[in-house]
């Protein structure tokens, strides 16, 4: 015998107010901050509020207002730079996804970073250039295990130059995949960038699309593909980190 639900008691139904609804909309629209950006944003906001309070205390109210507005704008801009939006990563152990938001600046054959100790035979390298307006968190390009992390100090040339991959400061990950051939992803500092953040260590299992690091301000991320991989992006194409498929291991079916 099928039971028929009775009438719903309006008093027992939770009500969502306009304020709660707006809060939920903002929460789902505004991406969270990367942990490395929280102290930077907090410091910028604290400095702005402190300067405003001090200026008001000494009677410079107009100056305090200007400083407060400039400081708030700078804090919001800093928060936007450190945003880490949620992404939906395509499923497939043979898919290599973009490790960063940006523009594909180069697709060429190049030897992997020598500090990783790999065979120097050139392999396909896909370079993604990030402007100061792009999301600057980096994402793991493929499922696997990080077997080596190698940092190398260097110069701070503009990241869109070809030689930036060889001479700029960088941090590389060697990721062993289930397909037997490793994938290399390299964070490269740019003209303004002075800080590379890497949150994974050798021996760590990783999943495609998960955030693992950050480069502060304009920069570049290189992905070195195993031999026989099929590139699925074009030079000049814009990528979405963790979502855009940049290559497939092996030939297309």
N, C-alpha and C positions, 0 to 999 in steps of 0.2 A: 504493500500500500504506500503510495507516494504522499508525503507530507507537503502541505502547502504553506510556505512561509507567511507569517502574519504581517500586519502592517508595521512599518518601521517607526519607532518612537523618535520624533524629532529631537527630544531632549537628550536621547542617548547617542545621537549622531554628532561627532566632533565637528565643530564649525571652524572654518579657516577664514580669518579676518583679512581685510585688505592689506594690512601691514605685513602679516605673515606670508601672504601670497607674493607681495612685492619682494620680500626678503628671499623667498625661494627662487624667484625669477633671477634676481641678482646673483644668487649663489650658483645657479646653473649656467649663467652667462659669463660671469667673471672667473677666469681660470685661477687656480691656486698659485701661490708663490713657491718657487723652488727653495728648499731649506737654506741654501747658501745665500739667497737674497734677503732673507728676513732680517739679519742683523744690519745689512747695508741700508735697507729701507727704514728700519727703526732708527738708525743713527741719523739719517738725513732728516727724518721727520722730527726727531728729538732736538736736533740742532736748530731747525727752523723755529720750533715752538719756543725753545730757550732764548734764541735771539730776539724773537718778538716780545717775549715777556720782559727781557732786560731793557729793551728800547722803550717799552711803555713805562717801565719803572723810572726811567730818567726823563720822561716827558716827551719823548720823540714818537708820538702816537702815529703820525702820518708815515714816518719811516718804518715804524713797526708794522703797519698795515701792508706796506709794499714788500717788506722782507717776509712777512707771513705768507702772502700770496705767492711770491716767487718760490719760497721754500716748499709750500704745499704742491705747487706744480712740479717742482723737481722731484719730490717724493713720489708723486703719482707716476711720473715718467720712469723713475727707477723701478717702481713696482711693475710697470708694464714690461720693462726689459726682462725682469726675472720671472715672468709668468711661465707656468708649466701646464698647459692645457691637456686635458684627457684626450686620448686618441684610441681609435678602434683599429687594431692591427689585423691585416689579412692572415688567414690561417693557411699554413703550408710550410713544412720543414725545409723545402727547397727554395723558398722565397727570401730574397734579401730586400729589406725595406730601407727607406731613406733614414739615415741616422740624424738628420737635422732638417729644419725648415730652411728654404733658400732657393737658389737658382743653380742648376747644373752648369758649372763654368767650364769644366774640362772632362772629356772622356778619352783616355789615352793609355798607352802601354808604358809602365814604369816599374822599376824594381821596388819592392817593399822596403820600409825603413830598415836600415842595416842593424840597428840596435836590437831588433827582434831575433836576429840570428837565422833568418830564413834563406832559402835558395835565392840568390840575387836575380834569377831569370825574370825579366819583365812580365808583368801580368796586368790585366785591365784595371785601371784606376778610375773611379768616378768621383769627381770633386764637386762639392756643394759649397757655394759661397753664401755667407750670411751677412746681410747688412745690419746696421744698428736697429732697424725696425723689425727684424725677424725674431721669432722665438729663439732663444739662445740655449735651451737645454738640449743635450744630445741623448739619443736613444740607441739601444742595442739593435743592430741590423738583422740578427738572426739568432734562433735558439742555439744554445751550445754551452760550452764551458770555457771561461777565460783561463788560458794556460800561461799567459805572460802579459805583464804590464811594463811598458818601457817609456820613461820620460827622457826627453833630451832638450837641454836649453838651447837657445838660438836667438836669431834676430827677430825684429818686429816689422818686417816689410808688409806692404799692403797684401792682404790675403788673396786678392784676385790675380796676383802675379803668378806665372807658371812656376818660378823658382821658390815660391813660398813653401811648397811641400818639402823642399830639400834643406832650406836654410833657416826657416823660422822655428821658434820654440814649439814643441809638439809633445803629445802624449798618445801612445799607441796601445791598442789592445789586440792580442792574438786570440781569436775565438775558434776553438775546435768544434766542428759541426758533426751531425750524425752521418753526413755524406762523405766523411773521411778527409776532406780538404778544408783547411782553415780559411777564415775570412778575417781580414785586418781592417780595423777602423781607427783613424787617426784624427785627433783634435789638433788644430793648428791655430796658434795665436795670430792676430792680425796687426794692423797698424796702430790701433787704439787699444786692443786687448793686452792686458798685462797679467792675466790670471787664468790658469786652466784648472778646473776642478774635476777630479775623477773620484767616483764613489765606489768603484769595484776593485777587487784584488784578485791576484792569481789564484786559481782554484775555485772561483765563484761560478756556480751555474747561473746562466742568464737566459732571459726570454726576450724575443723580438718585441720591439716597441716600448720596453721599459726604459725609463730615464736612468742614465748612469753618470751624467756629468754636465758641465756648464763651462762656456767660455765667455768671459765678460767683455762685451762689445764686439765690434766687427771681427769676423773670423772665418774659418773654413774647416770643413770636415771631409777627409778622404776615405773612400772605401776601396780596398784592394780585393778583387774577386779571384776565386780559384780558376785555373785553366779550364776552358770549355764552357764557362758560364755565358749566359745570354743576357746582354744588357737590354733593359726594357724602358729606358728613358732616352731623351735626346738632349743635346747641348742647348742651353737656353730655357729648358723646361723648369717650371717651378715645382718644388717638392714639398710635401707635408711630412714632417718627421714622424716615423712610426706608422704611416699609412701608405705612402706612395711606394709601390714596388719598383725598385731600381734595377733588379736583376733576378735571374733564376739560375740556380746551380744546374749545369748541364744544358743541353739543347732543348728548345721548345718541342713539345710532343707533336 
